[in-house]
């Protein structure tokens, strides 16, 4: 905040000078964008209210019968914590200093951050059954907040947003994330508490852009992130010209395909020509400003932009670093972090989708993480599958179990280990206690290899909570993998009807 002082006349009295200095030093109290009418405050945690005022000014905050005060520091910043409360509302929040701000229709419930790239960003209006879904989206106790795309070289104090908080309705939901909305709808109906959704995502962006420089630079194993950014910048002019050519070529190919009644070819992912691929650029502008705001957890759908041969090999390390980084930034411990594994999709042979899926599976080693497997509901011809209802449902199942402690099956089978058995391998799974089944016919999708790692298709049969695999072409199998393709044919499910995650043993 810049305080502009007047030019004083030499004849001004001391009293006049003191009065004028006090007058110009006083500044209205202000709040960050995320603190606004219709917002949801996280239940069960101290309510954090912060903003700016005149340096040294006393600021008083009242909410639900409690009042707390603080003085602004020399830069005008102030911060107040009020006692935690249970779910409820609407309430009124009052902030008093030189001026008074009154926020009405404030609810207390659970706040979830929804982030990632375009499959998180895809709005309800572009998802399946959009017309009926929008018409029925009357959920006034779900509140929506949508950040705008922005990049910054350094962590910002405030976030750019499309308006402020808004109750969920047929008027507000069409442009909002479909995955986030369907996730929140499930939770609100099951838990009967207000749900606040903060959507902060950007299509076509890599995970390194969503991770702080502090975290990236602290790990020498992540130095390829900076090497890739240097390459992108060195080749920026060429990349942009090539991207324009690719877009023209794709448009022609798509038009031809449609004229022949065929699906258009998939676009290839490329840096999108601006700084949204800058390491930490999106963390600085679209995550850091939110970290003072207490939350229940985060949902994440991303990975497509990290499937290149240069990026995929470090994705497990990068993704886990990003999750730890967010948890450090919020300072709330290991809050639930739930994410979507990449769907099935026909992409280029150079893209390493199986490797990124397995990196996502490995990330479950972190506490309080959950993964929605969607290898069965993608669209092989569309990188943006429109069935976001089931994606939201599977994320909500993970939230109900991990964040809320419900006793329910929330995950498909997850690879545990493989042990030798009669010339084959017995593959053991977690989340298979009630048994396994092959959906739609014979079990498929398994491959085995010897020490040479040359994989061949395996015969596979279900035996209780395990799968036994073998091949006459591999007499001494060592490794097994499942669903290891960009668009695999695989059909293993558990008794809850949830699909098994693709995996590769020995990693």
C-alpha positions as a Python dict, from the first residue, in 0.01 Angstrom:
ca = {
    (1, 'X'): (0, 0, 0),
    (2, 'X'): (143, 341, -98),
    (3, 'X'): (47, 637, 123),
    (4, 'X'): (86, 963, -65),
    (5, 'X'): (171, 1252, 168),
    (6, 'X'): (77, 1614, 92),
    (7, 'X'): (329, 1896, 44),
    (8, 'X'): (309, 2105, 363),
    (9, 'X'): (335, 2485, 365),
    (10, 'X'): (610, 2618, 594),
    (11, 'X'): (358, 2819, 795),
    (12, 'X'): (155, 2512, 890),
    (13, 'X'): (130, 2468, 1267),
    (14, 'X'): (256, 2157, 1443),
    (15, 'X'): (-101, 2059, 1532),
    (16, 'X'): (-208, 2090, 1171),
    (17, 'X'): (83, 1871, 1060),
    (18, 'X'): (-5, 1602, 1313),
    (19, 'X'): (-368, 1608, 1200),
    (20, 'X'): (-278, 1587, 830),
    (21, 'X'): (-27, 1307, 885),
    (22, 'X'): (-288, 1110, 1081),
    (23, 'X'): (-549, 1178, 814),
    (24, 'X'): (-332, 1057, 528),
    (25, 'X'): (-186, 765, 721),
    (26, 'X'): (-532, 626, 786),
    (27, 'X'): (-637, 373, 523),
    (28, 'X'): (-954, 174, 487),
    (29, 'X'): (-942, -185, 604),
    (30, 'X'): (-948, -426, 308),
    (31, 'X'): (-984, -802, 265),
    (32, 'X'): (-835, -1044, 15),
    (33, 'X'): (-1062, -1160, -266),
    (34, 'X'): (-1125, -1503, -114),
    (35, 'X'): (-1284, -1347, 197),
    (36, 'X'): (-1622, -1234, 71),
    (37, 'X'): (-1998, -1272, 107),
    (38, 'X'): (-2139, -1621, 48),
    (39, 'X'): (-1808, -1785, 139),
    (40, 'X'): (-1767, -2105, 339),
    (41, 'X'): (-1536, -2102, 642),
    (42, 'X'): (-1375, -2433, 733),
    (43, 'X'): (-1542, -2597, 1031),
    (44, 'X'): (-1336, -2738, 1317),
    (45, 'X'): (-1037, -2510, 1253),
    (46, 'X'): (-964, -2156, 1375),
    (47, 'X'): (-1127, -1911, 1136),
    (48, 'X'): (-852, -1701, 981),
    (49, 'X'): (-943, -1347, 876),
    (50, 'X'): (-671, -1119, 738),
    (51, 'X'): (-617, -813, 521),
    (52, 'X'): (-467, -464, 516),
    (53, 'X'): (-531, -138, 700),
    (54, 'X'): (-338, 172, 798),
    (55, 'X'): (-6, 90, 969),
    (56, 'X'): (-66, 46, 1342),
    (57, 'X'): (-442, 62, 1302),
    (58, 'X'): (-653, -155, 1532),
    (59, 'X'): (-879, -400, 1351),
    (60, 'X'): (-1166, -579, 1525),
    (61, 'X'): (-1330, -893, 1380),
    (62, 'X'): (-1660, -1038, 1505),
    (63, 'X'): (-1812, -1371, 1405),
    (64, 'X'): (-2066, -1603, 1573),
    (65, 'X'): (-2054, -1409, 1900),
    (66, 'X'): (-1673, -1395, 1925),
    (67, 'X'): (-1460, -1086, 1873),
    (68, 'X'): (-1084, -1070, 1824),
    (69, 'X'): (-860, -771, 1753),
    (70, 'X'): (-517, -707, 1605),
    (71, 'X'): (-303, -411, 1505),
    (72, 'X'): (-177, -370, 1150),
    (73, 'X'): (199, -402, 1115),
    (74, 'X'): (419, -125, 965),
    (75, 'X'): (324, -245, 615),
    (76, 'X'): (-45, -239, 699),
    (77, 'X'): (-95, -614, 725),
    (78, 'X'): (-313, -767, 998),
    (79, 'X'): (-434, -1114, 1084),
    (80, 'X'): (-694, -1250, 1329),
    (81, 'X'): (-790, -1605, 1428),
    (82, 'X'): (-1132, -1675, 1574),
    (83, 'X'): (-1232, -1992, 1761),
    (84, 'X'): (-1330, -2295, 1553),
    (85, 'X'): (-1697, -2371, 1512),
    (86, 'X'): (-1933, -2642, 1390),
    (87, 'X'): (-2106, -2643, 1053),
    (88, 'X'): (-2395, -2403, 1012),
    (89, 'X'): (-2510, -2065, 893),
    (90, 'X'): (-2577, -1832, 736),
    (91, 'X'): (-2384, -1595, 962),
    (92, 'X'): (-2260, -1237, 949),
    (93, 'X'): (-1890, -1148, 969),
    (94, 'X'): (-1794, -794, 1069),
    (95, 'X'): (-1453, -625, 1034),
    (96, 'X'): (-1414, -281, 1195),
    (97, 'X'): (-1130, -31, 1174),
    (98, 'X'): (-1140, 316, 1018),
    (99, 'X'): (-1427, 172, 818),
    (100, 'X'): (-1653, -130, 862),
    (101, 'X'): (-1693, -428, 631),
    (102, 'X'): (-1989, -659, 685),
    (103, 'X'): (-2000, -993, 505),
    (104, 'X'): (-2340, -1162, 499),
    (105, 'X'): (-2454, -1515, 413),
    (106, 'X'): (-2135, -1676, 543),
    (107, 'X'): (-2156, -2053, 600),
    (108, 'X'): (-1936, -2283, 805),
    (109, 'X'): (-1864, -2622, 653),
    (110, 'X'): (-1588, -2791, 452),
    (111, 'X'): (-1369, -2618, 195),
    (112, 'X'): (-1201, -2810, -87),
    (113, 'X'): (-945, -2683, -338),
    (114, 'X'): (-992, -2818, -693),
    (115, 'X'): (-684, -2783, -912),
    (116, 'X'): (-495, -2928, -1207),
    (117, 'X'): (-525, -2887, -1582),
    (118, 'X'): (-800, -2903, -1843),
    (119, 'X'): (-985, -3212, -1724),
    (120, 'X'): (-1038, -3040, -1392),
    (121, 'X'): (-1115, -2716, -1571),
    (122, 'X'): (-1372, -2869, -1810),
    (123, 'X'): (-1702, -2702, -1711),
    (124, 'X'): (-2039, -2857, -1639),
    (125, 'X'): (-2166, -2707, -1964),
    (126, 'X'): (-1917, -2922, -2162),
    (127, 'X'): (-1965, -3245, -1967),
    (128, 'X'): (-2210, -3528, -2032),
    (129, 'X'): (-2582, -3462, -1985),
    (130, 'X'): (-2510, -3092, -1938),
    (131, 'X'): (-2862, -2958, -1995),
    (132, 'X'): (-3027, -3176, -1731),
    (133, 'X'): (-2739, -3139, -1486),
    (134, 'X'): (-2743, -2760, -1506),
    (135, 'X'): (-3120, -2743, -1468),
    (136, 'X'): (-3107, -2946, -1146),
    (137, 'X'): (-2806, -2768, -989),
    (138, 'X'): (-2998, -2603, -706),
    (139, 'X'): (-2765, -2651, -410),
    (140, 'X'): (-2749, -2324, -216),
    (141, 'X'): (-2528, -2480, 51),
    (142, 'X'): (-2259, -2553, -208),
    (143, 'X'): (-2059, -2234, -268),
    (144, 'X'): (-1839, -2175, -573),
    (145, 'X'): (-1525, -1964, -608),
    (146, 'X'): (-1330, -1959, -935),
    (147, 'X'): (-976, -1827, -971),
    (148, 'X'): (-863, -1666, -1296),
    (149, 'X'): (-557, -1782, -1489),
    (150, 'X'): (-253, -1590, -1375),
    (151, 'X'): (126, -1634, -1356),
    (152, 'X'): (369, -1468, -1117),
    (153, 'X'): (744, -1469, -1059),
    (154, 'X'): (688, -1456, -683),
    (155, 'X'): (414, -1559, -434),
    (156, 'X'): (122, -1315, -439),
    (157, 'X'): (-85, -1200, -144),
    (158, 'X'): (-415, -1197, -332),
    (159, 'X'): (-575, -1405, -604),
    (160, 'X'): (-751, -1294, -921),
    (161, 'X'): (-1103, -1436, -938),
    (162, 'X'): (-1413, -1443, -1154),
    (163, 'X'): (-1642, -1244, -926),
    (164, 'X'): (-1650, -1378, -571),
    (165, 'X'): (-1821, -1663, -392),
    (166, 'X'): (-2161, -1766, -528),
    (167, 'X'): (-2425, -2019, -421),
    (168, 'X'): (-2448, -2312, -662),
    (169, 'X'): (-2740, -2267, -901),
    (170, 'X'): (-2829, -2321, -1266),
    (171, 'X'): (-2696, -1970, -1327),
    (172, 'X'): (-2357, -2014, -1157),
    (173, 'X'): (-2266, -2379, -1225),
    (174, 'X'): (-2233, -2394, -1608),
    (175, 'X'): (-1881, -2244, -1620),
    (176, 'X'): (-1760, -2423, -1308),
    (177, 'X'): (-1547, -2738, -1298),
    (178, 'X'): (-1766, -3041, -1362),
    (179, 'X'): (-1542, -3276, -1162),
    (180, 'X'): (-1540, -3040, -863),
    (181, 'X'): (-1916, -2983, -877),
    (182, 'X'): (-2004, -3353, -895),
    (183, 'X'): (-1756, -3423, -613),
    (184, 'X'): (-1912, -3155, -393),
    (185, 'X'): (-2266, -3263, -475),
    (186, 'X'): (-2192, -3615, -354),
    (187, 'X'): (-2036, -3489, -32),
    (188, 'X'): (-2309, -3236, 42),
    (189, 'X'): (-2581, -3494, -4),
    (190, 'X'): (-2402, -3756, 209),
    (191, 'X'): (-2270, -3528, 485),
    (192, 'X'): (-2543, -3261, 493),
    (193, 'X'): (-2292, -2981, 563),
    (194, 'X'): (-2206, -2674, 354),
    (195, 'X'): (-1932, -2734, 97),
    (196, 'X'): (-1708, -2458, -37),
    (197, 'X'): (-1528, -2520, -365),
    (198, 'X'): (-1229, -2314, -475),
    (199, 'X'): (-1146, -2390, -838),
    (200, 'X'): (-790, -2293, -928),
    (201, 'X'): (-677, -2473, -1244),
    (202, 'X'): (-537, -2405, -1591),
    (203, 'X'): (-558, -2631, -1895),
    (204, 'X'): (-242, -2768, -2050),
    (205, 'X'): (-10, -2699, -1756),
    (206, 'X'): (256, -2921, -1592),
    (207, 'X'): (277, -3007, -1223),
    (208, 'X'): (605, -2817, -1184),
    (209, 'X'): (420, -2490, -1250),
    (210, 'X'): (202, -2569, -947),
    (211, 'X'): (500, -2635, -715),
    (212, 'X'): (694, -2366, -530),
    (213, 'X'): (1051, -2273, -621),
    (214, 'X'): (1149, -2355, -264),
    (215, 'X'): (1037, -2715, -308),
    (216, 'X'): (1167, -2760, -663),
    (217, 'X'): (1511, -2619, -591),
    (218, 'X'): (1552, -2819, -270),
    (219, 'X'): (1569, -3149, -461),
    (220, 'X'): (1858, -3206, -702),
    (221, 'X'): (1651, -3487, -859),
    (222, 'X'): (1410, -3224, -991),
    (223, 'X'): (1670, -3021, -1179),
    (224, 'X'): (1535, -3155, -1512),
    (225, 'X'): (1235, -2925, -1449),
    (226, 'X'): (1462, -2622, -1491),
    (227, 'X'): (1644, -2776, -1786),
    (228, 'X'): (1311, -2822, -1964),
    (229, 'X'): (1208, -2465, -1887),
    (230, 'X'): (1539, -2342, -2029),
    (231, 'X'): (1480, -2544, -2346),
    (232, 'X'): (1128, -2407, -2382),
    (233, 'X'): (1256, -2052, -2352),
    (234, 'X'): (1544, -2110, -2591),
    (235, 'X'): (1300, -2249, -2846),
    (236, 'X'): (1006, -2018, -2769),
    (237, 'X'): (988, -1853, -3113),
    (238, 'X'): (1020, -2186, -3292),
    (239, 'X'): (770, -2352, -3061),
    (240, 'X'): (511, -2084, -3127),
    (241, 'X'): (551, -2105, -3503),
    (242, 'X'): (535, -2484, -3489),
    (243, 'X'): (229, -2471, -3265),
    (244, 'X'): (50, -2246, -3511),
    (245, 'X'): (134, -2488, -3791),
    (246, 'X'): (14, -2784, -3582),
    (247, 'X'): (-313, -2605, -3510),
    (248, 'X'): (-369, -2538, -3880),
    (249, 'X'): (-282, -2898, -3970),
    (250, 'X'): (-507, -3032, -3696),
    (251, 'X'): (-797, -2810, -3803),
    (252, 'X'): (-772, -2939, -4160),
    (253, 'X'): (-746, -3301, -4045),
    (254, 'X'): (-1037, -3258, -3805),
    (255, 'X'): (-1257, -3104, -4074),
    (256, 'X'): (-1173, -3388, -4311),
    (257, 'X'): (-1245, -3651, -4045),
    (258, 'X'): (-1581, -3498, -3961),
    (259, 'X'): (-1677, -3482, -4328),
    (260, 'X'): (-1610, -3856, -4344),
    (261, 'X'): (-1807, -3925, -4028),
    (262, 'X'): (-1496, -4004, -3821),
    (263, 'X'): (-1365, -3864, -3494),
    (264, 'X'): (-1106, -3585, -3522),
    (265, 'X'): (-745, -3678, -3441),
    (266, 'X'): (-618, -3588, -3094),
    (267, 'X'): (-418, -3271, -3042),
    (268, 'X'): (-65, -3309, -2915),
    (269, 'X'): (20, -3132, -2591),
    (270, 'X'): (267, -2846, -2628),
    (271, 'X'): (367, -2552, -2410),
    (272, 'X'): (87, -2303, -2460),
    (273, 'X'): (299, -2008, -2562),
    (274, 'X'): (292, -1810, -2240),
    (275, 'X'): (452, -1841, -1900),
    (276, 'X'): (201, -2089, -1762),
    (277, 'X'): (471, -2358, -1789),
    (278, 'X'): (713, -2155, -1578),
    (279, 'X'): (828, -2352, -1273),
    (280, 'X'): (633, -2224, -970),
    (281, 'X'): (452, -1963, -1180),
    (282, 'X'): (104, -2096, -1105),
    (283, 'X'): (184, -2183, -745),
    (284, 'X'): (285, -1821, -692),
    (285, 'X'): (-28, -1669, -846),
    (286, 'X'): (-301, -1929, -800),
    (287, 'X'): (-211, -2133, -491),
    (288, 'X'): (5, -1920, -258),
    (289, 'X'): (-266, -1652, -210),
    (290, 'X'): (-508, -1923, -94),
    (291, 'X'): (-281, -2084, 165),
    (292, 'X'): (-387, -1856, 456),
    (293, 'X'): (-745, -1981, 404),
    (294, 'X'): (-809, -2301, 606),
    (295, 'X'): (-933, -2596, 399),
    (296, 'X'): (-1050, -2956, 443),
    (297, 'X'): (-847, -3092, 155),
    (298, 'X'): (-763, -3083, -216),
    (299, 'X'): (-872, -3266, -530),
    (300, 'X'): (-639, -3277, -829),
    (301, 'X'): (-673, -3386, -1194),
    (302, 'X'): (-354, -3341, -1394),
    (303, 'X'): (-75, -3534, -1559),
    (304, 'X'): (-133, -3511, -1934),
    (305, 'X'): (123, -3231, -1966),
    (306, 'X'): (387, -3439, -1787),
    (307, 'X'): (371, -3743, -2018),
    (308, 'X'): (658, -3645, -2249),
    (309, 'X'): (978, -3856, -2240),
    (310, 'X'): (1156, -3563, -2074),
    (311, 'X'): (901, -3514, -1795),
    (312, 'X'): (741, -3851, -1721),
    (313, 'X'): (1046, -4020, -1560),
    (314, 'X'): (1047, -3771, -1270),
    (315, 'X'): (672, -3737, -1227),
    (316, 'X'): (650, -3959, -918),
    (317, 'X'): (915, -3751, -746),
    (318, 'X'): (766, -3423, -866),
    (319, 'X'): (406, -3505, -776),
    (320, 'X'): (496, -3618, -425),
    (321, 'X'): (708, -3306, -382),
    (322, 'X'): (414, -3089, -490),
    (323, 'X'): (178, -3251, -238),
    (324, 'X'): (426, -3208, 46),
    (325, 'X'): (483, -2850, -69),
    (326, 'X'): (113, -2762, -55),
    (327, 'X'): (81, -2920, 288),
    (328, 'X'): (379, -2718, 411),
    (329, 'X'): (232, -2398, 266),
    (330, 'X'): (-108, -2445, 432),
    (331, 'X'): (48, -2551, 761),
    (332, 'X'): (-240, -2787, 847),
    (333, 'X'): (-48, -3113, 850),
    (334, 'X'): (-122, -3395, 607),
    (335, 'X'): (-462, -3277, 488),
    (336, 'X'): (-642, -3514, 246),
    (337, 'X'): (-510, -3489, -109),
    (338, 'X'): (-720, -3683, -361),
    (339, 'X'): (-632, -3714, -728),
    (340, 'X'): (-747, -3866, -1055),
    (341, 'X'): (-533, -4114, -1243),
    (342, 'X'): (-504, -4056, -1618),
    (343, 'X'): (-783, -4210, -1822),
    (344, 'X'): (-746, -4434, -2126),
    (345, 'X'): (-665, -4239, -2442),
    (346, 'X'): (-515, -4304, -2785),
    (347, 'X'): (-212, -4078, -2783),
    (348, 'X'): (119, -4076, -2965),
    (349, 'X'): (361, -4368, -2911),
    (350, 'X'): (615, -4124, -2767),
    (351, 'X'): (385, -4020, -2483),
    (352, 'X'): (444, -4206, -2158),
    (353, 'X'): (93, -4231, -2016),
    (354, 'X'): (147, -4573, -1850),
    (355, 'X'): (453, -4440, -1669),
    (356, 'X'): (265, -4137, -1540),
    (357, 'X'): (-28, -4354, -1427),
    (358, 'X'): (215, -4571, -1232),
    (359, 'X'): (380, -4262, -1084),
    (360, 'X'): (37, -4154, -965),
    (361, 'X'): (-19, -4497, -811),
    (362, 'X'): (317, -4476, -632),
    (363, 'X'): (212, -4142, -483),
    (364, 'X'): (-38, -4330, -265),
    (365, 'X'): (260, -4399, -40),
    (366, 'X'): (200, -4052, 106),
    (367, 'X'): (-36, -4034, 403),
    (368, 'X'): (-398, -3930, 347),
    (369, 'X'): (-388, -3959, -31),
    (370, 'X'): (-648, -4126, -247),
    (371, 'X'): (-670, -4198, -620),
    (372, 'X'): (-973, -4224, -847),
    (373, 'X'): (-897, -4479, -1119),
    (374, 'X'): (-1080, -4400, -1444),
    (375, 'X'): (-908, -4634, -1688),
    (376, 'X'): (-1255, -4766, -1779),
    (377, 'X'): (-1446, -4442, -1841),
    (378, 'X'): (-1215, -4238, -2061),
    (379, 'X'): (-1273, -4169, -2428),
    (380, 'X'): (-1002, -4318, -2650),
    (381, 'X'): (-1064, -4046, -2909),
    (382, 'X'): (-1098, -3749, -2673),
    (383, 'X'): (-841, -3634, -2419),
    (384, 'X'): (-1131, -3465, -2238),
    (385, 'X'): (-1374, -3748, -2160),
    (386, 'X'): (-1714, -3603, -2080),
    (387, 'X'): (-1818, -3849, -1809),
    (388, 'X'): (-1722, -3630, -1516),
    (389, 'X'): (-2006, -3757, -1295),
    (390, 'X'): (-1828, -4086, -1227),
    (391, 'X'): (-1497, -3907, -1175),
    (392, 'X'): (-1656, -3686, -910),
    (393, 'X'): (-1826, -3988, -752),
    (394, 'X'): (-1501, -4184, -721),
    (395, 'X'): (-1321, -3885, -572),
    (396, 'X'): (-1608, -3842, -326),
    (397, 'X'): (-1580, -4209, -224),
    (398, 'X'): (-1213, -4149, -142),
    (399, 'X'): (-1301, -3835, 53),
    (400, 'X'): (-1570, -4012, 253),
    (401, 'X'): (-1322, -4279, 357),
    (402, 'X'): (-1001, -4076, 398),
    (403, 'X'): (-1127, -3736, 508),
    (404, 'X'): (-1445, -3841, 691),
    (405, 'X'): (-1364, -4189, 818),
    (406, 'X'): (-1657, -4378, 667),
    (407, 'X'): (-1619, -4755, 650),
    (408, 'X'): (-1669, -4815, 280),
    (409, 'X'): (-1477, -4946, -19),
    (410, 'X'): (-1337, -4644, -198),
    (411, 'X'): (-1069, -4781, -428),
    (412, 'X'): (-1034, -5042, -696),
    (413, 'X'): (-771, -5314, -658),
    (414, 'X'): (-418, -5181, -602),
    (415, 'X'): (-110, -5393, -668),
    (416, 'X'): (60, -5512, -349),
    (417, 'X'): (315, -5775, -454),
    (418, 'X'): (384, -6066, -689),
    (419, 'X'): (513, -6404, -569),
    (420, 'X'): (635, -6703, -774),
    (421, 'X'): (392, -6990, -818),
    (422, 'X'): (428, -7303, -1038),
    (423, 'X'): (604, -7136, -1330),
    (424, 'X'): (393, -6824, -1305),
    (425, 'X'): (325, -6541, -1063),
    (426, 'X'): (55, -6486, -805),
    (427, 'X'): (-38, -6119, -799),
    (428, 'X'): (-177, -5986, -471),
    (429, 'X'): (-396, -5678, -437),
    (430, 'X'): (-518, -5441, -172),
    (431, 'X'): (-886, -5343, -185),
    (432, 'X'): (-973, -5694, -297),
    (433, 'X'): (-1076, -5855, 32),
    (434, 'X'): (-1426, -5928, -94),
    (435, 'X'): (-1299, -6081, -416),
    (436, 'X'): (-1219, -5985, -774),
    (437, 'X'): (-1402, -6022, -1102),
    (438, 'X'): (-1343, -5975, -1473),
    (439, 'X'): (-1598, -5743, -1627),
    (440, 'X'): (-1736, -5836, -1966),
    (441, 'X'): (-1562, -6167, -2028),
    (442, 'X'): (-1221, -6327, -1986),
    (443, 'X'): (-966, -6145, -1772),
    (444, 'X'): (-728, -5945, -1986),
    (445, 'X'): (-460, -5679, -1959),
    (446, 'X'): (-182, -5878, -1785),
    (447, 'X'): (172, -5924, -1918),
    (448, 'X'): (475, -6094, -1765),
    (449, 'X'): (848, -6089, -1827),
    (450, 'X'): (1163, -6263, -1715),
    (451, 'X'): (1478, -6093, -1594),
    (452, 'X'): (1521, -5946, -1943),
    (453, 'X'): (1203, -5738, -1896),
    (454, 'X'): (1067, -5847, -2235),
    (455, 'X'): (695, -5852, -2165),
    (456, 'X'): (452, -6090, -2334),
    (457, 'X'): (77, -6133, -2297),
    (458, 'X'): (-7, -6356, -2004),
    (459, 'X'): (-291, -6594, -1934),
    (460, 'X'): (-461, -6473, -1619),
    (461, 'X'): (-718, -6620, -1383),
    (462, 'X'): (-875, -6487, -1066),
    (463, 'X'): (-821, -6681, -744),
    (464, 'X'): (-995, -6509, -454),
    (465, 'X'): (-817, -6183, -378),
    (466, 'X'): (-532, -6259, -619),
    (467, 'X'): (-467, -6315, -988),
    (468, 'X'): (-244, -6597, -1116),
    (469, 'X'): (-57, -6518, -1439),
    (470, 'X'): (162, -6731, -1664),
    (471, 'X'): (286, -6775, -2019),
    (472, 'X'): (453, -7068, -2193),
    (473, 'X'): (689, -6814, -2347),
    (474, 'X'): (830, -6709, -2008),
    (475, 'X'): (952, -7005, -1803),
    (476, 'X'): (1093, -6801, -1515),
    (477, 'X'): (872, -6491, -1477),
    (478, 'X'): (1002, -6208, -1259),
    (479, 'X'): (791, -5905, -1350),
    (480, 'X'): (423, -5845, -1412),
    (481, 'X'): (231, -5546, -1541),
    (482, 'X'): (-133, -5466, -1604),
    (483, 'X'): (-306, -5214, -1829),
    (484, 'X'): (31, -5100, -1958),
    (485, 'X'): (-72, -4902, -2265),
    (486, 'X'): (-202, -4557, -2347),
    (487, 'X'): (-544, -4706, -2420),
    (488, 'X'): (-530, -5052, -2262),
    (489, 'X'): (-779, -5335, -2280),
    (490, 'X'): (-813, -5429, -1914),
    (491, 'X'): (-1112, -5541, -1710),
    (492, 'X'): (-1020, -5631, -1351),
    (493, 'X'): (-1261, -5499, -1084),
    (494, 'X'): (-1333, -5560, -717),
    (495, 'X'): (-1668, -5650, -565),
    (496, 'X'): (-1753, -5280, -523),
    (497, 'X'): (-1743, -5238, -902),
    (498, 'X'): (-1427, -5022, -897),
    (499, 'X'): (-1155, -5084, -1158),
    (500, 'X'): (-802, -5197, -1078),
    (501, 'X'): (-522, -4947, -1126),
    (502, 'X'): (-270, -5017, -1401),
    (503, 'X'): (69, -5103, -1253),
    (504, 'X'): (415, -5240, -1318),
    (505, 'X'): (601, -5449, -1060),
    (506, 'X'): (967, -5409, -978),
    (507, 'X'): (968, -5029, -970),
}
